[in-house]
Amino acid sequence: MTIFKKELRACLVSFLVWSAAVGGLMAMCVWMYPSFAGSMDEVSDLFAGMGGFSAAFGMDKLAFGSIMGFYGMECGNILGLGGAFFAALTGMSLLAGEEGGHTAEFLLTHPVSRGQAAAEKLAALAAMVLGLNLICFACGAGSILGIGEEAEWGNLMKYHGAQLLMQLEIGGICFGISSLLRRNGYGLAMGLAAVMYFLGLVINLDQGMAWLRFVTPYYYADAARIYAGEALAGPLAAGCLLGAAGAAWGLWRYGRKDIAA
């Protein structure tokens, strides 16, 4: 597990910065909730009546005046975007970074196969995404308890579980794409995560685009749908399949590509 540990050390600063930023912003939002709680009912009614704008962000379904609705909207956007960007950037850098940083020739002189090297990098990606989500869950849930509110723990666990799967899916897809690159594709990673988010908004605005629910993980990771108990098994299975396919492609392709020095 030498490569696994090496990747964790190499990404430690990035992991800590992203975890602190995303988790800290989530905690800050929750701690602001009591200040606005008295006027939340009016705000919720206002948002619910804003037509397409409220539908795009699920505000017509969430009870924004409750702590769970507020959490799903405010903290959900922070975790949904921040976690996805972290997973995408990390996944995109793991394989392509060896060639872009001209360290591939050093790595491949060690007594490990390419398959093992790629598998340990993939395991490091999964560990970091899991770690970020555990920190964010602790910040969010701890803050809810800290302000004296009572959470719906079942829905909260489902929501954070869906966020974890979403980020693993995006990370797996970016990991597969990185096996095709010879240098870090950070712009491509950010763009992919942003497009996935945009497709989630498109589904909310136009029901004729509902087929996109099998493409973007933001559909099954949407707090409004999770809280409402909607059937998400199909999109969730499709998302897991896409993420696994991306990761499997990356493992296969990296073992067969010509590595540039």
C-alpha positions as MATLAB code, in Angstrom:
seq = 'MTIFKKELRACLVSFLVWSAAVGGLMAMCVWMYPSFAGSMDEVSDLFAGMGGFSAAFGMDKLAFGSIMGFYGMECGNILGLGGAFFAALTGMSLLAGEEGGHTAEFLLTHPVSRGQAAAEKLAALAAMVLGLNLICFACGAGSILGIGEEAEWGNLMKYHGAQLLMQLEIGGICFGISSLLRRNGYGLAMGLAAVMYFLGLVINLDQGMAWLRFVTPYYYADAARIYAGEALAGPLAAGCLLGAAGAAWGLWRYGRKDIAA';
ca = [
       0.000    0.000    0.000;
       2.986    2.317   -0.527;
       1.410    4.176   -3.442;
      -1.879    4.500   -1.543;
      -0.092    6.174    1.377;
       1.980    8.322   -0.965;
      -1.140    9.677   -2.662;
      -2.761   10.438    0.689;
       0.324   12.371    1.775;
       0.567   14.199   -1.547;
      -3.078   15.277   -1.412;
      -3.195   15.963    2.329;
      -3.066   19.761    2.086;
      -5.705   19.824   -0.651;
      -7.899   17.428    1.324;
      -7.653   19.495    4.499;
      -8.323   22.784    2.714;
     -11.373   21.462    0.867;
     -12.713   19.704    3.969;
     -12.276   22.799    6.124;
     -13.785   25.082    3.502;
     -16.833   22.948    2.695;
     -17.438   21.752    6.265;
     -16.840   25.204    7.692;
     -19.265   26.878    5.301;
     -21.914   24.257    6.095;
     -21.498   24.845    9.827;
     -21.643   28.607    9.299;
     -24.924   28.315    7.390;
     -26.496   26.165   10.107;
     -25.401   28.559   12.846;
     -27.044   31.410   10.934;
     -30.399   29.602   10.881;
     -31.681   30.819   14.325;
     -31.169   34.424   13.228;
     -33.552   33.951   10.318;
     -35.916   31.366   11.805;
     -38.573   33.931   12.703;
     -38.974   35.134    9.122;
     -38.381   31.807    7.378;
     -42.070   31.104    6.766;
     -42.443   34.281    4.715;
     -39.202   33.537    2.861;
     -40.373   29.978    2.155;
     -43.661   31.258    0.709;
     -41.788   33.818   -1.376;
     -39.401   31.249   -2.843;
     -42.199   28.761   -3.496;
     -43.950   31.337   -5.678;
     -40.993   32.263   -7.891;
     -41.963   29.892  -10.690;
     -39.131   28.403  -12.700;
     -36.424   29.758  -10.423;
     -37.803   28.021   -7.349;
     -38.457   24.823   -9.339;
     -34.879   24.741  -10.659;
     -33.427   24.668   -7.167;
     -36.150   22.538   -5.585;
     -37.356   25.409   -3.396;
     -40.954   24.669   -4.338;
     -40.653   21.274   -2.625;
     -38.485   22.045    0.400;
     -39.951   23.518    3.572;
     -37.372   26.289    3.722;
     -38.632   27.448    7.101;
     -37.618   24.157    8.763;
     -34.077   23.242    9.686;
     -34.115   20.249    7.319;
     -35.375   22.306    4.390;
     -32.870   25.052    5.130;
     -30.090   22.481    5.463;
     -31.035   20.731    2.232;
     -31.045   23.995    0.298;
     -28.139   25.983    1.710;
     -25.792   23.275    2.938;
     -26.829   21.001    0.081;
     -25.538   23.420   -2.533;
     -22.274   23.902   -0.657;
     -21.625   20.180   -0.264;
     -23.028   19.294   -3.685;
     -20.733   21.676   -5.529;
     -17.712   21.698   -3.225;
     -17.611   17.928   -2.801;
     -18.101   17.318   -6.520;
     -15.314   19.734   -7.460;
     -12.945   18.080   -4.980;
     -13.745   14.588   -6.258;
     -13.442   15.669   -9.896;
     -10.138   17.502   -9.447;
      -8.605   14.689   -7.401;
      -9.809   11.952   -9.755;
      -8.564   13.821  -12.815;
      -5.068   14.334  -11.380;
      -4.199   10.857  -10.136;
      -3.185    9.151  -13.380;
      -2.491   12.085  -15.699;
      -0.390   13.743  -12.997;
       2.317   11.110  -13.320;
       2.979   12.055  -16.934;
       2.321   15.756  -16.514;
       4.750   15.869  -13.586;
       7.292   13.615  -15.363;
       7.279   11.125  -12.492;
       5.823    8.185  -14.434;
       9.232    6.770  -15.339;
      10.204    6.803  -11.647;
       6.954    5.133  -10.557;
       7.127    2.393  -13.163;
      10.675    1.372  -12.210;
       9.349    0.083   -8.888;
       8.405   -3.579   -8.453;
       4.655   -2.969   -8.785;
       2.457   -3.528  -11.799;
       0.635   -0.693  -13.507;
      -2.629   -2.266  -12.423;
      -1.598   -2.233   -8.785;
      -0.381    1.360   -9.012;
      -3.671    2.515  -10.567;
      -5.753    0.496   -8.090;
      -3.980    2.035   -5.111;
      -4.505    5.521   -6.575;
      -8.208    4.736   -7.019;
      -8.402    3.511   -3.422;
      -6.781    6.760   -2.273;
      -9.412    8.734   -4.189;
     -12.235    6.785   -2.522;
     -10.652    7.238    0.920;
     -10.297   11.001    0.492;
     -13.858   11.442   -0.782;
     -15.138    9.376    2.137;
     -13.040   11.384    4.579;
     -14.315   14.714    3.253;
     -17.921   13.536    3.550;
     -17.434   12.282    7.102;
     -15.991   15.653    8.104;
     -18.828   17.516    6.391;
     -21.441   15.285    8.014;
     -19.871   15.901   11.414;
     -19.855   19.666   10.803;
     -23.443   19.727    9.580;
     -24.993   17.358   12.109;
     -22.940   18.792   14.967;
     -24.059   22.299   14.107;
     -27.717   21.255   14.035;
     -27.330   19.824   17.518;
     -25.345   22.889   18.577;
     -28.199   25.290   17.801;
     -30.691   23.084   19.632;
     -32.639   21.892   16.586;
     -33.855   18.352   16.044;
     -32.920   16.776   12.721;
     -34.728   14.042   10.836;
     -31.819   11.660   11.137;
     -33.126    9.129    8.651;
     -33.406   11.691    5.873;
     -30.137   13.317    6.882;
     -28.271   10.014    6.634;
     -29.887    9.220    3.275;
     -28.990   12.645    1.974;
     -25.344   12.460    2.987;
     -25.129    8.902    1.685;
     -26.436   10.070   -1.686;
     -23.915   12.927   -1.696;
     -21.114   10.437   -1.036;
     -22.221    8.210   -3.916;
     -22.530   11.232   -6.195;
     -18.995   12.340   -5.481;
     -17.627    8.809   -5.897;
     -19.403    8.610   -9.260;
     -17.912   11.897  -10.478;
     -14.505   10.937   -9.124;
     -14.664    7.552  -10.870;
     -15.609    9.138  -14.206;
     -12.787   11.677  -13.921;
     -10.371    8.902  -12.947;
     -11.261    7.097  -16.175;
     -10.867   10.251  -18.258;
      -7.486   10.976  -16.664;
      -6.126    7.711  -18.074;
      -6.465    9.280  -21.538;
      -4.600   12.469  -20.670;
      -0.917   13.269  -20.481;
      -1.270   16.209  -18.133;
      -3.704   17.368  -15.470;
      -7.089   18.276  -16.908;
      -8.287   20.497  -14.087;
     -10.426   22.627  -16.379;
     -12.085   19.524  -17.798;
     -12.756   18.226  -14.274;
     -14.384   21.470  -13.139;
     -16.364   21.655  -16.355;
     -17.677   18.100  -16.004;
     -18.883   18.692  -12.441;
     -20.486   22.010  -13.437;
     -22.278   20.409  -16.412;
     -23.634   17.647  -14.176;
     -24.996   20.297  -11.808;
     -26.533   22.251  -14.686;
     -28.242   19.109  -16.029;
     -29.832   18.634  -12.612;
     -31.356   22.119  -12.908;
     -32.566   21.373  -16.440;
     -34.521   18.341  -15.209;
     -36.260   20.478  -12.582;
     -37.220   23.074  -15.184;
     -38.353   20.769  -17.996;
     -39.986   17.424  -17.254;
     -39.462   16.507  -20.900;
     -35.772   16.177  -20.065;
     -36.434   13.606  -17.348;
     -34.270   11.061  -19.176;
     -31.269   13.065  -17.949;
     -31.906   11.610  -14.491;
     -29.885    8.610  -15.651;
     -26.985   10.873  -16.625;
     -26.518   13.373  -13.792;
     -25.988   12.264  -10.183;
     -27.483   15.535   -8.960;
     -30.899   13.996   -9.586;
     -30.627   11.228   -6.992;
     -28.613   13.425   -4.608;
     -31.259   16.178   -4.509;
     -32.469   16.864   -0.958;
     -36.015   17.699   -2.104;
     -36.429   14.295   -3.755;
     -34.836   12.407   -0.880;
     -36.968   14.125    1.755;
     -40.096   13.479   -0.316;
     -39.301    9.770   -0.500;
     -39.275    9.678   -4.305;
     -38.221    6.454   -6.063;
     -34.559    6.992   -6.924;
     -33.366    3.386   -7.307;
     -33.102    3.558  -11.111;
     -31.037    6.777  -11.343;
     -28.954    5.653   -8.359;
     -28.137    2.329  -10.016;
     -27.295    4.104  -13.290;
     -25.007    6.494  -11.435;
     -23.182    3.701   -9.637;
     -22.762    1.911  -12.959;
     -21.333    5.014  -14.636;
     -18.886    5.630  -11.802;
     -17.781    1.997  -11.708;
     -17.411    1.936  -15.504;
     -15.235    5.058  -15.396;
     -13.022    3.601  -12.691;
     -12.755    0.233  -14.479;
     -11.882    1.953  -17.754;
      -9.150    3.936  -15.999;
      -7.630    0.777  -14.521;
      -7.739   -1.020  -17.880;
      -6.503    1.886  -19.989;
      -3.641    2.837  -17.703;
      -2.279   -0.689  -17.886;
      -2.067   -0.514  -21.679;
      -1.222    3.072  -22.628;
       2.176    4.295  -23.743;
       3.580    6.281  -20.850;
       5.409    9.452  -21.871;
       8.554   10.292  -19.938;
];
